[in-house]
Amino acid sequence: MIRMHPMRRLVQFTGLCAFFVFAVFPVYWMVATSLTPAQDLFVWPLRYFPSAPTLEHYAEVFLRTDIPRFFTNSLTVASLASACTLTVSVLGGYALARYRFRGRQVTLLVFLATQMMPVVVLIVPLFIIFRILGLLDTLYSLMIVYTVLNIPFCTLMMQGFFAGVPSELEEAAMVDGCNRMGAILRVAVPLARPGLIATFLFAFIGAWNELLFAVMFLNSESTFTLPVGLYNFISKYDVHWGRMMAGATLALLPALAVFAFVQRYMVRGLALGAVKG
């Protein structure tokens, strides 16, 4: 067993602690601000712990905004967009992993190139298209955008996951009477389940947190998603920091719950996709 030099261990430990603080402190500050009374939000020197924790900001969020509807809209958009993304990505990823065809490498390069394009350049063309189709101020516009934007990267993820599944297992299934689709659904997909969960979670969190397209395409409060509802706490002359942090804390809970439930599958899936293909 190789023992690490004490100084190297100290440097490594210090770096990990610094990274931990860098990652966790913003979340702590958000929660602490949501529990701080309004009159204490701008006191100096700063108070890192609420002197008299209160739930007044959470009460204001529920009383002054229709946050249950925002939650429902975000959950609907994120779930359906992620399901559509996963369906297309599974088929595309399987094809790229199993078949060798002319233009395969070009297809992979195109998928990668789409990730380099700033999404802001798509706002005006998509706005015009959705206005012509009558989809502005509807959740359908967001579902379409999130699905299309996530498909290239999620397809590359699934290609890596399926490359780690031995093709001999599918061939054995087809010898036993399965057709190609049956082999995919009964053999490849179950074996790639960690990758499916990781891909779905990636698409879900991206859609859950997205603000830019939601702000541009949604106008009425009945269609607002959660990020847009939180964005409206910024008024022309003021920012309701307490309410915004309370709403952000509530918005974080579903994502944390989903991640806590599937984290072991996600870590395993990402590891498989990273070393295969």
C-alpha positions as a LaTeX table, in Angstrom:
\begin{tabular}{lrrr}
\hline
Residue & $x$ (\AA) & $y$ (\AA) & $z$ (\AA) \\
\hline
Met1 & 0.00 & 0.00 & 0.00 \\
Ile2 & 1.42 & 3.38 & $-1.06$ \\
Arg3 & 1.22 & 6.00 & 1.68 \\
Met4 & 0.65 & 9.60 & 0.68 \\
His5 & 3.10 & 12.26 & 1.86 \\
Pro6 & 1.62 & 14.25 & 4.80 \\
Met7 & 2.06 & 17.59 & 3.02 \\
Arg8 & 0.34 & 16.26 & $-0.07$ \\
Arg9 & $-2.52$ & 14.97 & 2.06 \\
Leu10 & $-2.80$ & 18.36 & 3.73 \\
Val11 & $-2.94$ & 20.17 & 0.39 \\
Gln12 & $-5.50$ & 17.71 & $-0.93$ \\
Phe13 & $-7.64$ & 18.00 & 2.19 \\
Thr14 & $-7.46$ & 21.81 & 2.11 \\
Gly15 & $-8.48$ & 21.87 & $-1.53$ \\
Leu16 & $-11.43$ & 19.57 & $-0.90$ \\
Cys17 & $-12.58$ & 21.69 & 2.04 \\
Ala18 & $-12.32$ & 24.86 & $-0.07$ \\
Phe19 & $-14.32$ & 23.25 & $-2.87$ \\
Phe20 & $-16.93$ & 22.04 & $-0.37$ \\
Val21 & $-17.36$ & 25.55 & 1.05 \\
Phe22 & $-17.49$ & 27.02 & $-2.46$ \\
Ala23 & $-20.26$ & 24.58 & $-3.46$ \\
Val24 & $-22.31$ & 24.52 & $-0.26$ \\
Phe25 & $-22.09$ & 28.09 & 1.04 \\
Pro26 & $-24.41$ & 29.62 & $-1.62$ \\
Val27 & $-27.07$ & 27.05 & $-0.75$ \\
Tyr28 & $-26.64$ & 27.73 & 2.96 \\
Trp29 & $-26.84$ & 31.49 & 2.37 \\
Met30 & $-30.04$ & 31.03 & 0.36 \\
Val31 & $-31.69$ & 29.02 & 3.14 \\
Ala32 & $-30.41$ & 31.39 & 5.85 \\
Thr33 & $-31.73$ & 34.43 & 3.96 \\
Ser34 & $-35.13$ & 32.78 & 3.56 \\
Leu35 & $-35.32$ & 32.41 & 7.37 \\
Thr36 & $-34.06$ & 35.91 & 8.19 \\
Pro37 & $-36.62$ & 38.59 & 9.19 \\
Ala38 & $-37.07$ & 41.34 & 6.59 \\
Gln39 & $-35.64$ & 44.04 & 8.87 \\
Asp40 & $-32.40$ & 42.06 & 9.31 \\
Leu41 & $-31.66$ & 41.38 & 5.64 \\
Phe42 & $-29.49$ & 44.48 & 5.15 \\
Val43 & $-27.88$ & 44.90 & 8.55 \\
Trp44 & $-24.14$ & 45.47 & 8.83 \\
Pro45 & $-22.00$ & 43.64 & 9.75 \\
Leu46 & $-23.44$ & 40.60 & 8.05 \\
Arg47 & $-25.08$ & 37.93 & 10.17 \\
Tyr48 & $-24.30$ & 34.44 & 8.99 \\
Phe49 & $-26.98$ & 32.94 & 11.23 \\
Pro50 & $-30.54$ & 34.32 & 11.50 \\
Ser51 & $-30.93$ & 36.01 & 14.89 \\
Ala52 & $-34.64$ & 35.17 & 15.02 \\
Pro53 & $-35.52$ & 32.57 & 12.36 \\
Thr54 & $-38.93$ & 33.13 & 10.82 \\
Leu55 & $-41.14$ & 31.58 & 8.14 \\
Glu56 & $-42.68$ & 34.90 & 7.12 \\
His57 & $-41.08$ & 34.83 & 3.68 \\
Tyr58 & $-42.44$ & 31.35 & 2.98 \\
Ala59 & $-45.90$ & 32.52 & 4.04 \\
Glu60 & $-45.63$ & 35.52 & 1.70 \\
Val61 & $-44.59$ & 33.27 & $-1.17$ \\
Phe62 & $-47.76$ & 31.20 & $-0.81$ \\
Leu63 & $-50.03$ & 34.17 & $-0.07$ \\
Arg64 & $-48.78$ & 36.61 & $-2.74$ \\
Thr65 & $-47.99$ & 34.22 & $-5.59$ \\
Asp66 & $-49.62$ & 31.19 & $-7.16$ \\
Ile67 & $-46.59$ & 29.02 & $-6.43$ \\
Pro68 & $-48.51$ & 25.70 & $-6.47$ \\
Arg69 & $-49.45$ & 26.42 & $-10.09$ \\
Phe70 & $-45.85$ & 27.36 & $-10.89$ \\
Phe71 & $-44.71$ & 24.05 & $-9.39$ \\
Thr72 & $-47.29$ & 22.15 & $-11.42$ \\
Asn73 & $-46.30$ & 23.89 & $-14.66$ \\
Ser74 & $-42.59$ & 23.26 & $-14.08$ \\
Leu75 & $-43.18$ & 19.62 & $-13.17$ \\
Thr76 & $-45.36$ & 19.08 & $-16.24$ \\
Val77 & $-42.92$ & 20.70 & $-18.64$ \\
Ala78 & $-39.81$ & 19.08 & $-17.16$ \\
Ser79 & $-41.34$ & 15.59 & $-16.95$ \\
Leu80 & $-42.82$ & 15.49 & $-20.45$ \\
Ala81 & $-39.80$ & 17.13 & $-22.08$ \\
Ser82 & $-37.45$ & 14.71 & $-20.32$ \\
Ala83 & $-39.57$ & 11.70 & $-21.31$ \\
Cys84 & $-39.59$ & 12.78 & $-24.97$ \\
Thr85 & $-35.86$ & 13.50 & $-24.84$ \\
Leu86 & $-35.12$ & 10.10 & $-23.35$ \\
Thr87 & $-37.24$ & 8.26 & $-25.92$ \\
Val88 & $-35.48$ & 9.86 & $-28.88$ \\
Ser89 & $-32.06$ & 9.65 & $-27.24$ \\
Val90 & $-32.42$ & 5.92 & $-26.55$ \\
Leu91 & $-33.16$ & 5.18 & $-30.20$ \\
Gly92 & $-30.50$ & 7.55 & $-31.52$ \\
Gly93 & $-27.88$ & 6.45 & $-29.01$ \\
Tyr94 & $-28.51$ & 2.78 & $-29.78$ \\
Ala95 & $-28.15$ & 3.38 & $-33.52$ \\
Leu96 & $-24.87$ & 5.24 & $-33.06$ \\
Ala97 & $-23.52$ & 2.54 & $-30.72$ \\
Arg98 & $-24.49$ & $-0.51$ & $-32.77$ \\
Tyr99 & $-24.46$ & 0.49 & $-36.44$ \\
Arg100 & $-21.55$ & 1.58 & $-38.60$ \\
Phe101 & $-22.84$ & 3.72 & $-41.46$ \\
Arg102 & $-21.54$ & 6.43 & $-43.74$ \\
Gly103 & $-21.73$ & 9.78 & $-41.99$ \\
Arg104 & $-21.69$ & 8.37 & $-38.47$ \\
Gln105 & $-18.67$ & 10.41 & $-37.40$ \\
Val106 & $-20.12$ & 13.51 & $-39.03$ \\
Thr107 & $-23.32$ & 12.98 & $-37.07$ \\
Leu108 & $-21.38$ & 12.78 & $-33.82$ \\
Leu109 & $-19.47$ & 15.95 & $-34.70$ \\
Val110 & $-22.70$ & 17.77 & $-35.53$ \\
Phe111 & $-24.19$ & 16.73 & $-32.19$ \\
Leu112 & $-21.09$ & 18.07 & $-30.43$ \\
Ala113 & $-21.12$ & 21.27 & $-32.47$ \\
Thr114 & $-24.69$ & 22.07 & $-31.42$ \\
Gln115 & $-23.50$ & 22.24 & $-27.82$ \\
Met116 & $-21.11$ & 25.06 & $-28.74$ \\
Met117 & $-23.86$ & 27.31 & $-30.11$ \\
Pro118 & $-25.15$ & 29.94 & $-27.66$ \\
Val119 & $-28.87$ & 29.33 & $-27.18$ \\
Val120 & $-29.57$ & 33.06 & $-27.20$ \\
Val121 & $-29.25$ & 33.09 & $-31.02$ \\
Leu122 & $-32.31$ & 30.81 & $-31.20$ \\
Ile123 & $-34.68$ & 33.09 & $-29.30$ \\
Val124 & $-35.81$ & 35.31 & $-32.19$ \\
Pro125 & $-36.28$ & 32.50 & $-34.77$ \\
Leu126 & $-38.15$ & 30.35 & $-32.26$ \\
Phe127 & $-40.27$ & 33.30 & $-31.13$ \\
Ile128 & $-41.35$ & 33.94 & $-34.73$ \\
Ile129 & $-42.06$ & 30.24 & $-35.37$ \\
Phe130 & $-44.12$ & 29.82 & $-32.20$ \\
Arg131 & $-46.04$ & 33.02 & $-32.90$ \\
Ile132 & $-46.99$ & 31.72 & $-36.35$ \\
Leu133 & $-48.00$ & 28.35 & $-34.87$ \\
Gly134 & $-49.95$ & 29.97 & $-32.03$ \\
Leu135 & $-47.78$ & 28.36 & $-29.36$ \\
Leu136 & $-46.62$ & 31.51 & $-27.58$ \\
Asp137 & $-47.70$ & 31.72 & $-23.95$ \\
Thr138 & $-48.24$ & 27.95 & $-23.81$ \\
Leu139 & $-46.32$ & 25.21 & $-22.08$ \\
Tyr140 & $-46.03$ & 23.34 & $-25.38$ \\
Ser141 & $-43.46$ & 25.84 & $-26.63$ \\
Leu142 & $-41.18$ & 25.10 & $-23.68$ \\
Met143 & $-41.63$ & 21.34 & $-24.03$ \\
Ile144 & $-40.56$ & 21.53 & $-27.68$ \\
Val145 & $-37.56$ & 23.76 & $-26.97$ \\
Tyr146 & $-36.28$ & 21.73 & $-24.02$ \\
Thr147 & $-36.68$ & 18.46 & $-25.90$ \\
Val148 & $-34.86$ & 19.69 & $-29.01$ \\
Leu149 & $-32.03$ & 21.31 & $-27.06$ \\
Asn150 & $-31.40$ & 18.26 & $-24.86$ \\
Ile151 & $-31.58$ & 15.56 & $-27.54$ \\
Pro152 & $-28.04$ & 15.96 & $-29.02$ \\
Phe153 & $-26.15$ & 15.70 & $-25.73$ \\
Cys154 & $-28.47$ & 13.05 & $-24.28$ \\
Thr155 & $-28.05$ & 10.99 & $-27.46$ \\
Leu156 & $-24.28$ & 11.11 & $-27.00$ \\
Met157 & $-24.75$ & 10.02 & $-23.38$ \\
Met158 & $-26.90$ & 7.06 & $-24.39$ \\
Gln159 & $-24.44$ & 6.13 & $-27.14$ \\
Gly160 & $-21.77$ & 5.71 & $-24.48$ \\
Phe161 & $-24.06$ & 3.68 & $-22.24$ \\
Phe162 & $-25.17$ & 1.30 & $-25.00$ \\
Ala163 & $-21.56$ & 0.86 & $-26.13$ \\
Gly164 & $-20.93$ & $-0.70$ & $-22.71$ \\
Val165 & $-23.64$ & $-3.35$ & $-23.22$ \\
Pro166 & $-22.23$ & $-6.50$ & $-24.91$ \\
Ser167 & $-23.86$ & $-6.94$ & $-28.31$ \\
Glu168 & $-23.60$ & $-10.73$ & $-27.90$ \\
Leu169 & $-26.48$ & $-10.62$ & $-25.41$ \\
Glu170 & $-28.76$ & $-9.05$ & $-28.00$ \\
Glu171 & $-27.64$ & $-11.53$ & $-30.63$ \\
Ala172 & $-28.47$ & $-14.38$ & $-28.25$ \\
Ala173 & $-31.93$ & $-12.88$ & $-27.68$ \\
Met174 & $-32.53$ & $-12.68$ & $-31.44$ \\
Val175 & $-31.43$ & $-16.30$ & $-31.83$ \\
Asp176 & $-34.11$ & $-17.17$ & $-29.26$ \\
Gly177 & $-36.78$ & $-15.45$ & $-31.35$ \\
Cys178 & $-36.64$ & $-11.74$ & $-30.51$ \\
Asn179 & $-36.62$ & $-9.20$ & $-33.28$ \\
Arg180 & $-34.31$ & $-6.19$ & $-33.12$ \\
Met181 & $-36.76$ & $-4.00$ & $-31.21$ \\
Gly182 & $-37.52$ & $-6.82$ & $-28.81$ \\
Ala183 & $-33.79$ & $-7.28$ & $-28.13$ \\
Ile184 & $-33.45$ & $-3.55$ & $-27.49$ \\
Leu185 & $-36.37$ & $-3.39$ & $-25.06$ \\
Arg186 & $-35.73$ & $-6.71$ & $-23.29$ \\
Val187 & $-31.93$ & $-6.74$ & $-23.17$ \\
Ala188 & $-30.18$ & $-3.46$ & $-23.99$ \\
Val189 & $-32.52$ & $-1.06$ & $-22.21$ \\
Pro190 & $-32.65$ & $-2.97$ & $-18.88$ \\
Leu191 & $-28.86$ & $-3.34$ & $-18.84$ \\
Ala192 & $-28.48$ & 0.39 & $-19.55$ \\
Arg193 & $-30.93$ & 1.38 & $-16.80$ \\
Pro194 & $-28.37$ & 3.41 & $-14.81$ \\
Gly195 & $-27.64$ & 5.36 & $-17.98$ \\
Leu196 & $-31.34$ & 5.90 & $-18.63$ \\
Ile197 & $-31.80$ & 7.33 & $-15.15$ \\
Ala198 & $-28.73$ & 9.57 & $-15.47$ \\
Thr199 & $-29.90$ & 10.86 & $-18.85$ \\
Phe200 & $-33.45$ & 11.49 & $-17.64$ \\
Leu201 & $-32.20$ & 13.33 & $-14.57$ \\
Phe202 & $-29.85$ & 15.48 & $-16.67$ \\
Ala203 & $-32.71$ & 16.50 & $-18.97$ \\
Phe204 & $-35.14$ & 16.98 & $-16.06$ \\
Ile205 & $-32.91$ & 19.28 & $-14.03$ \\
Gly206 & $-32.03$ & 21.32 & $-17.11$ \\
Ala207 & $-35.71$ & 21.84 & $-17.93$ \\
Trp208 & $-36.62$ & 22.46 & $-14.29$ \\
Asn209 & $-34.07$ & 25.28 & $-13.91$ \\
Glu210 & $-34.34$ & 26.93 & $-17.34$ \\
Leu211 & $-35.34$ & 30.61 & $-17.32$ \\
Leu212 & $-34.36$ & 32.34 & $-20.58$ \\
Phe213 & $-36.85$ & 30.72 & $-22.95$ \\
Ala214 & $-39.57$ & 30.65 & $-20.30$ \\
Val215 & $-39.28$ & 34.42 & $-19.76$ \\
Met216 & $-39.39$ & 35.10 & $-23.50$ \\
Phe217 & $-42.27$ & 32.78 & $-24.43$ \\
Leu218 & $-44.62$ & 33.03 & $-21.42$ \\
Asn219 & $-46.70$ & 36.11 & $-20.67$ \\
Ser220 & $-49.65$ & 35.14 & $-18.47$ \\
Glu221 & $-49.25$ & 34.12 & $-14.85$ \\
Ser222 & $-51.28$ & 30.96 & $-15.40$ \\
Thr223 & $-48.50$ & 29.56 & $-17.62$ \\
Phe224 & $-45.51$ & 30.68 & $-15.57$ \\
Thr225 & $-42.99$ & 28.06 & $-14.57$ \\
Leu226 & $-41.20$ & 28.23 & $-11.23$ \\
Pro227 & $-38.09$ & 30.12 & $-12.46$ \\
Val228 & $-40.32$ & 32.78 & $-14.05$ \\
Gly229 & $-42.33$ & 33.08 & $-10.85$ \\
Leu230 & $-39.12$ & 33.63 & $-8.89$ \\
Tyr231 & $-37.87$ & 36.10 & $-11.48$ \\
Asn232 & $-40.95$ & 38.25 & $-10.89$ \\
Phe233 & $-39.79$ & 38.95 & $-7.34$ \\
Ile234 & $-37.43$ & 41.42 & $-9.02$ \\
Ser235 & $-39.44$ & 44.62 & $-9.47$ \\
Lys236 & $-38.45$ & 47.91 & $-11.06$ \\
Tyr237 & $-37.36$ & 49.55 & $-7.83$ \\
Asp238 & $-36.86$ & 46.67 & $-5.43$ \\
Val239 & $-35.85$ & 43.04 & $-5.06$ \\
His240 & $-37.81$ & 40.94 & $-2.58$ \\
Trp241 & $-34.80$ & 38.95 & $-1.42$ \\
Gly242 & $-36.55$ & 37.12 & 1.39 \\
Arg243 & $-39.37$ & 35.88 & $-0.80$ \\
Met244 & $-37.01$ & 35.07 & $-3.66$ \\
Met245 & $-34.75$ & 32.97 & $-1.43$ \\
Ala246 & $-37.75$ & 31.22 & 0.11 \\
Gly247 & $-39.09$ & 30.39 & $-3.34$ \\
Ala248 & $-35.66$ & 29.24 & $-4.50$ \\
Thr249 & $-35.37$ & 26.96 & $-1.47$ \\
Leu250 & $-38.75$ & 25.43 & $-2.27$ \\
Ala251 & $-37.72$ & 25.03 & $-5.91$ \\
Leu252 & $-34.57$ & 23.20 & $-4.84$ \\
Leu253 & $-36.38$ & 20.57 & $-2.77$ \\
Pro254 & $-37.88$ & 18.48 & $-5.65$ \\
Ala255 & $-34.54$ & 18.35 & $-7.48$ \\
Leu256 & $-32.75$ & 17.31 & $-4.28$ \\
Ala257 & $-35.37$ & 14.65 & $-3.57$ \\
Val258 & $-35.09$ & 13.18 & $-7.06$ \\
Phe259 & $-31.29$ & 13.26 & $-6.97$ \\
Ala260 & $-31.15$ & 11.65 & $-3.52$ \\
Phe261 & $-33.42$ & 8.86 & $-4.73$ \\
Val262 & $-31.48$ & 8.03 & $-7.90$ \\
Gln263 & $-27.94$ & 9.16 & $-7.07$ \\
Arg264 & $-26.44$ & 5.67 & $-6.98$ \\
Tyr265 & $-27.88$ & 4.92 & $-10.43$ \\
Met266 & $-26.71$ & 8.28 & $-11.76$ \\
Val267 & $-23.13$ & 7.89 & $-10.51$ \\
Arg268 & $-22.94$ & 4.37 & $-11.89$ \\
Gly269 & $-24.46$ & 5.45 & $-15.20$ \\
Leu270 & $-22.11$ & 8.39 & $-15.65$ \\
Ala271 & $-19.14$ & 6.15 & $-14.85$ \\
Leu272 & $-20.23$ & 3.58 & $-17.43$ \\
Gly273 & $-20.76$ & 6.24 & $-20.09$ \\
Ala274 & $-17.37$ & 7.77 & $-19.41$ \\
Val275 & $-15.26$ & 4.66 & $-19.91$ \\
Lys276 & $-17.03$ & 2.89 & $-22.77$ \\
Gly277 & $-17.31$ & 3.67 & $-26.47$ \\
\hline
\end{tabular}
